[in-house]
Amino acid sequence: MTRTGNSSSSAPKTAPYDRIAVIGSGAWGTALANVAAVAGRQVRIYGRNRETVDAINNVHQNTTYLPDVPLAPSLSATTQMSQALTGADAVIMVVPSGAVRKVAAEVNNFIPPGVPVAVCTKGIEPGSGLLMSQVAHEELGHVPVGTISGPTFARETALGHPTAATVAFEFSHQDRLDPYASPAARMALSMSTGSFKTYISDDLIGVEIGGAVKNVIAIGCGMMTGAGFAENTRAALITRGIYEMKVLAEALGGRRETVTGLAGAGDLTLTCSSQTSRNMSLGVQLGQGRRRADCFDGRAVVVEGEANARSIVDLARRVNVSMPICETVDAILHDGAELNEAFAALWTRPIEGEPRTLDISLRNPARPSLSNLNGE
């Protein structure tokens, strides 16, 4: 997006959205709802779980997903989607990637015309290869669809820890004539608080690719960490993971530089640095040799990177993009590849030039062997 002013004092006025509906009462949905409420918006959360809704309304806590985190007293919740959406100026949708199409179709029954929807779910739909915003757009019709994405753990965000995120919507012709009135600018203003810093992007594809791919790379980092490797290994996977984000984003019409921002490099760094991330945590447990059924103490925990690894690899192959880290993680998760052998093969791929302008490929003389996996 082109900068059109040099100072905030001379910039045209941007109006926030006053009434925001949040569809989804999980940890991230509740955290975003709390941010909007703290920012002065009128916010209503839709959730299916009556216990969760009652706790938000009565004790100002989401006791299911964010226990002991105080929520803004003005925040309200309902089990009726129509009630949440009535009168809304903007919608934030936060549901698992596998539910985006179904929930978007339900939202379409009640959403006022022209109301923007930020789909804050990271992933790629199996089969279609569509990004989450594209899936929602097919069901919602002609309304602006975007996302809010960045290096954000829900609990820290809800507690008011300093956090930054990108608000991305595609820009129409009118948005480019008046970017201050665009859905991206208005949503960014609506979510800005003293601790939640927003940035604006018109590269929705680049932002979404960063958010989807980082989960798969984080599983890979976790696998290697669990297997006994340390910082060198993780740094290599993060850096080359960013490269995989770049080439896929560019192939789909996004911009490479977007991936170096909050929604790409920032989110990847966070997710690969802490087991607070379910993606990283799953990888660590698998790297330690646990069976998938035994991870998370046998609880059925949804891990978005696990579900999306195959979708990302399929999409990359469809657009003729090589993503060796994602392919390795997918093969381990879904094809029964042995972790030691798969990562050893990754490390002995041909020797290539790092700048993409340097067209060179050499046979790697190293033999596949990572002998100290799992402490051996």
C-alpha positions as MATLAB code, in Angstrom:
seq = 'MTRTGNSSSSAPKTAPYDRIAVIGSGAWGTALANVAAVAGRQVRIYGRNRETVDAINNVHQNTTYLPDVPLAPSLSATTQMSQALTGADAVIMVVPSGAVRKVAAEVNNFIPPGVPVAVCTKGIEPGSGLLMSQVAHEELGHVPVGTISGPTFARETALGHPTAATVAFEFSHQDRLDPYASPAARMALSMSTGSFKTYISDDLIGVEIGGAVKNVIAIGCGMMTGAGFAENTRAALITRGIYEMKVLAEALGGRRETVTGLAGAGDLTLTCSSQTSRNMSLGVQLGQGRRRADCFDGRAVVVEGEANARSIVDLARRVNVSMPICETVDAILHDGAELNEAFAALWTRPIEGEPRTLDISLRNPARPSLSNLNGE';
ca = [
       0.000    0.000    0.000;
       1.386    3.409   -0.943;
       1.975    5.866    1.864;
      -0.123    8.983    1.156;
       0.786   11.174    4.108;
       3.842   12.048    6.173;
       2.257   12.714    9.559;
      -0.720   11.534   11.530;
      -1.829   15.127   12.083;
      -2.216   15.756    8.345;
      -3.759   12.369    7.536;
      -7.478   12.140    6.689;
      -9.682   10.835    9.470;
     -10.409    7.113    9.664;
     -13.564    5.923   11.395;
     -13.379    2.749   13.506;
     -16.076    0.111   13.441;
     -18.199    0.678   16.540;
     -19.966   -2.699   16.817;
     -17.970   -5.878   16.259;
     -19.220   -9.466   16.282;
     -16.694  -12.200   17.052;
     -17.666  -15.650   15.784;
     -15.867  -18.214   17.904;
     -15.319  -18.302   21.667;
     -12.019  -20.179   21.745;
      -8.810  -18.689   23.099;
      -7.900  -16.552   20.085;
     -11.462  -15.422   19.408;
     -11.837  -14.360   23.033;
      -8.463  -12.600   23.012;
      -9.363  -10.579   19.902;
     -12.782   -9.783   21.340;
     -11.122   -8.520   24.506;
      -8.719   -6.348   22.497;
     -11.626   -4.782   20.612;
     -13.553   -4.184   23.840;
     -10.528   -2.547   25.479;
     -10.222   -0.382   22.358;
     -13.716    0.928   23.082;
     -15.753   -1.130   20.671;
     -19.098   -2.758   21.459;
     -18.291   -6.462   21.159;
     -20.424   -9.561   21.263;
     -18.990  -13.082   21.007;
     -20.869  -15.996   19.507;
     -20.021  -19.375   21.021;
     -21.699  -22.772   20.954;
     -20.741  -23.770   24.469;
     -23.299  -22.484   26.983;
     -20.864  -22.830   29.897;
     -18.268  -20.678   28.167;
     -20.826  -18.045   27.188;
     -22.255  -17.874   30.706;
     -18.773  -17.498   32.212;
     -17.948  -14.608   29.884;
     -21.212  -12.861   30.762;
     -21.291  -13.574   34.478;
     -17.696  -13.635   35.742;
     -15.937  -11.932   32.801;
     -13.668  -14.891   32.121;
     -13.434  -17.612   29.501;
     -12.952  -20.374   32.054;
     -12.649  -23.012   29.316;
      -9.901  -21.566   27.126;
      -8.393  -18.604   28.996;
      -8.825  -19.390   32.690;
      -7.776  -16.696   35.165;
      -7.564  -14.031   32.441;
      -9.849  -11.103   33.321;
     -11.941   -9.890   30.398;
     -13.366   -6.436   29.767;
     -16.672   -6.049   31.661;
     -18.302   -4.594   28.541;
     -17.701   -7.816   26.603;
     -20.817   -9.963   26.139;
     -21.441  -13.394   24.660;
     -24.341  -15.343   23.184;
     -25.136  -18.798   21.842;
     -27.300  -17.246   19.110;
     -25.341  -16.315   15.989;
     -28.135  -14.058   14.765;
     -27.964  -12.094   18.010;
     -24.215  -11.629   17.729;
     -24.428  -10.400   14.143;
     -27.448   -8.103   14.435;
     -26.308   -4.524   13.989;
     -22.639   -5.455   13.594;
     -20.403   -3.059   11.651;
     -17.639   -5.656   11.300;
     -17.128   -9.369   11.959;
     -14.115  -11.299   13.223;
     -14.386  -15.029   12.531;
     -12.142  -17.376   14.534;
     -12.940  -21.061   14.040;
     -10.826  -24.144   13.151;
      -9.783  -24.264    9.491;
     -11.974  -27.287    8.803;
     -15.056  -25.356    9.934;
     -14.515  -22.093    8.042;
     -16.727  -22.959    5.054;
     -19.630  -24.208    7.160;
     -19.506  -21.317    9.617;
     -19.148  -18.722    6.848;
     -22.308  -20.111    5.221;
     -24.115  -19.728    8.550;
     -22.812  -16.183    8.974;
     -24.098  -15.348    5.515;
     -27.647  -15.946    6.740;
     -27.439  -13.044    9.198;
     -24.668  -10.664    8.180;
     -25.733   -7.149    7.105;
     -24.800   -6.251    3.500;
     -21.293   -4.965    2.928;
     -20.033   -5.686    6.441;
     -16.315   -6.649    6.389;
     -15.262  -10.036    7.760;
     -11.772  -10.749    9.116;
     -11.167  -14.515    8.991;
      -8.527  -15.100   11.658;
      -7.918  -18.758   10.853;
      -4.661  -20.011    9.362;
      -4.602  -22.747    6.777;
      -5.422  -24.020    3.305;
      -8.548  -25.977    2.448;
      -7.905  -29.599    1.428;
      -8.744  -30.382   -2.174;
      -9.529  -26.847   -3.340;
      -6.208  -25.328   -2.276;
      -8.035  -22.163   -1.229;
      -6.827  -19.850    1.511;
      -9.217  -19.332    4.409;
     -10.295  -15.887    3.166;
     -11.066  -17.388   -0.242;
     -13.110  -20.167    1.334;
     -15.115  -17.633    3.337;
     -15.561  -15.379    0.321;
     -17.162  -18.192   -1.653;
     -19.816  -18.513    1.055;
     -20.206  -14.840    1.987;
     -20.464  -13.315   -1.478;
     -19.661   -9.686   -2.112;
     -18.386   -8.484    1.258;
     -14.812   -7.453    2.049;
     -12.910  -10.424    3.507;
      -9.536  -10.092    5.212;
      -7.579  -11.302    8.215;
      -5.709  -10.297   11.360;
      -2.445  -12.188   11.720;
       0.918  -11.967   13.460;
       3.119  -13.279   16.276;
       0.390  -13.614   18.867;
      -0.251  -16.081   21.651;
      -3.850  -15.695   22.790;
      -3.201  -15.552   26.521;
      -0.520  -12.880   26.260;
      -2.709  -10.826   23.933;
      -5.702  -11.055   26.261;
      -3.549  -10.079   29.255;
      -2.454   -6.920   27.474;
       1.180   -7.819   26.855;
       2.637   -5.560   24.103;
       1.686   -7.301   20.867;
       1.740   -6.404   17.163;
      -0.329   -7.825   14.305;
      -1.117   -7.136   10.663;
      -4.623   -6.363    9.418;
      -4.873   -7.371    5.750;
      -7.628   -6.905    3.199;
      -7.422   -6.776   -0.572;
      -7.783   -3.186   -1.760;
     -10.493   -2.312   -4.242;
     -10.080    0.570   -6.695;
     -11.962    2.791   -4.264;
      -9.733    1.687   -1.388;
      -6.675    2.821   -3.328;
      -8.274    6.184   -4.021;
      -9.080    6.582   -0.326;
      -6.990    4.103    1.718;
      -7.983    5.740    5.001;
     -11.565    4.579    4.487;
     -10.551    1.028    3.492;
     -11.704   -1.954    5.592;
      -8.062   -2.676    6.478;
      -7.487    0.812    7.867;
     -10.794    0.920    9.709;
     -10.323   -2.541   11.229;
      -6.752   -1.696   12.242;
      -7.969    1.436   14.002;
     -10.815   -0.478   15.640;
      -8.364   -2.959   17.208;
      -5.644   -0.534   18.320;
      -4.955   -0.189   22.031;
      -2.025    0.876   24.168;
      -0.718   -2.692   24.019;
      -2.078   -4.049   20.716;
      -0.249   -2.394   17.818;
      -1.740   -2.882   14.360;
      -0.211   -2.576   10.912;
      -2.071   -2.411    7.592;
      -1.495   -4.559    4.505;
      -3.144   -4.887    1.114;
      -1.349   -8.205    0.446;
      -3.882  -10.661    1.827;
      -2.297  -13.609    0.016;
       1.158  -12.957    1.446;
      -0.187  -12.542    4.970;
      -2.269  -15.722    4.807;
       0.506  -17.839    3.294;
       2.821  -16.760    6.099;
       0.237  -17.730    8.704;
      -0.469  -21.126    7.150;
       3.058  -22.275    6.353;
       4.563  -21.202    9.694;
       2.550  -23.875   11.516;
       4.100  -26.654    9.441;
       7.622  -25.279    9.836;
       7.026  -25.038   13.595;
       6.176  -28.742   13.738;
       9.467  -29.433   11.946;
      11.389  -27.269   14.423;
       9.682  -29.102   17.261;
      10.593  -32.478   15.793;
      14.260  -31.582   15.625;
      14.209  -30.031   19.094;
      12.549  -33.106   20.553;
      15.117  -35.285   18.840;
      17.916  -33.539   20.712;
      19.142  -30.845   18.340;
      19.557  -27.221   19.376;
      19.727  -23.634   18.147;
      21.718  -24.077   14.912;
      19.149  -26.513   13.615;
      16.159  -24.389   14.576;
      17.695  -21.249   13.049;
      18.279  -23.085    9.768;
      14.704  -24.361    9.633;
      13.259  -20.935   10.460;
      15.352  -19.166    7.828;
      14.725  -21.676    5.065;
      11.105  -21.891    6.163;
      10.747  -18.175    5.452;
      12.137  -18.844    1.987;
       9.477  -21.518    1.407;
       6.817  -19.005    2.470;
       8.205  -16.468    0.004;
       8.207  -18.699   -3.052;
       4.682  -19.989   -2.411;
       3.303  -16.517   -1.715;
       4.867  -15.155   -4.890;
       3.581  -18.059   -6.981;
       0.034  -17.304   -5.799;
       0.246  -13.569   -6.469;
       1.468  -12.334   -3.081;
       4.605  -10.330   -2.364;
       7.842  -11.772   -1.011;
       8.449   -8.801    1.267;
       5.158   -9.400    3.077;
       6.535  -12.695    4.367;
       9.414  -10.878    6.076;
       6.885   -9.004    8.241;
       4.795   -9.814   11.292;
       2.513  -12.392    9.676;
       5.428  -14.344    8.198;
       8.853  -14.104    9.840;
       7.400  -12.704   13.058;
       4.768  -15.379   13.525;
       7.185  -18.124   12.496;
       9.812  -16.991   14.997;
       7.288  -16.969   17.834;
       5.731  -20.308   16.959;
       9.127  -21.995   16.631;
      10.396  -20.609   19.928;
       7.908  -21.861   22.495;
       5.930  -24.973   23.309;
       3.017  -22.682   24.104;
       2.434  -23.283   20.391;
       0.563  -26.537   19.863;
       2.429  -26.964   16.559;
       5.838  -26.732   18.192;
       4.670  -28.886   21.092;
       3.392  -31.642   18.808;
       6.680  -31.658   16.938;
       8.698  -31.917   20.159;
       6.656  -34.868   21.361;
       6.980  -36.673   18.039;
      10.711  -35.925   17.982;
      10.997  -37.535   21.409;
       9.614  -40.711   19.907;
       6.023  -40.581   21.151;
       3.252  -42.068   19.075;
       0.788  -39.466   17.798;
      -2.005  -41.039   19.846;
       0.021  -40.495   23.028;
       0.809  -36.819   22.418;
      -0.841  -34.241   24.681;
      -1.440  -37.025   27.210;
      -3.819  -38.704   24.801;
      -6.153  -35.695   24.568;
      -7.726  -34.885   21.183;
      -5.932  -31.594   20.504;
      -6.443  -29.887   17.129;
      -3.082  -28.863   15.653;
      -3.588  -26.700   12.573;
      -0.162  -27.383   11.084;
      -0.800  -31.116   11.196;
      -4.091  -30.741    9.348;
      -2.627  -28.285    6.823;
       0.719  -29.920    6.028;
      -0.803  -32.044    3.275;
      -2.890  -29.162    1.885;
       0.165  -26.899    1.673;
       2.301  -29.523   -0.037;
      -0.483  -30.329   -2.511;
      -0.921  -26.639   -3.328;
       2.823  -26.143   -3.764;
       3.006  -29.043   -6.207;
       0.010  -27.667   -8.086;
       1.828  -24.364   -8.695;
       5.231  -26.053   -9.244;
       6.908  -24.773   -6.081;
       9.480  -26.778   -4.116;
       8.960  -26.726   -0.328;
      11.318  -29.413    1.021;
      10.820  -28.652    4.740;
       7.038  -28.791    4.452;
       7.316  -31.923    2.322;
       9.495  -33.575    4.977;
       7.080  -32.729    7.789;
       4.108  -33.904    5.732;
       5.805  -37.200    4.914;
       6.477  -37.872    8.600;
       2.970  -36.891    9.693;
       0.936  -38.531    6.964;
       3.036  -41.032    5.019;
       4.772  -42.857    7.854;
       8.252  -41.584    6.952;
      10.845  -42.275    9.649;
      11.837  -38.993   11.299;
      15.598  -39.629   11.382;
      15.776  -40.673    7.751;
      13.489  -37.901    6.510;
      15.469  -35.078    8.093;
      18.790  -36.675    7.135;
      17.607  -36.641    3.513;
      16.598  -32.984    3.892;
      20.108  -32.077    5.054;
      21.766  -33.831    2.105;
      19.724  -32.231   -0.661;
      21.738  -30.672   -3.534;
      23.927  -27.669   -2.681;
      22.213  -24.544   -4.050;
      22.810  -20.824   -4.259;
      20.974  -18.954   -1.522;
      20.016  -15.839   -3.498;
      17.342  -16.950   -5.902;
      19.152  -15.083   -8.699;
      22.111  -17.437   -8.369;
      21.139  -20.439  -10.504;
      23.409  -23.216   -9.288;
      22.921  -26.752   -8.026;
      25.675  -29.155   -6.973;
      25.464  -32.786   -5.991;
      25.802  -33.005   -2.218;
      28.554  -35.533   -1.378;
      27.341  -35.982    2.216;
      25.687  -39.268    3.159;
      22.282  -39.068    4.880;
      23.036  -39.474    8.591;
      21.882  -37.570   11.655;
      23.227  -40.045   14.186;
      22.528  -38.132   17.373;
      18.765  -37.980   16.928;
      17.022  -38.985   20.161;
      20.346  -38.864   21.969;
      21.916  -41.718   20.020;
];
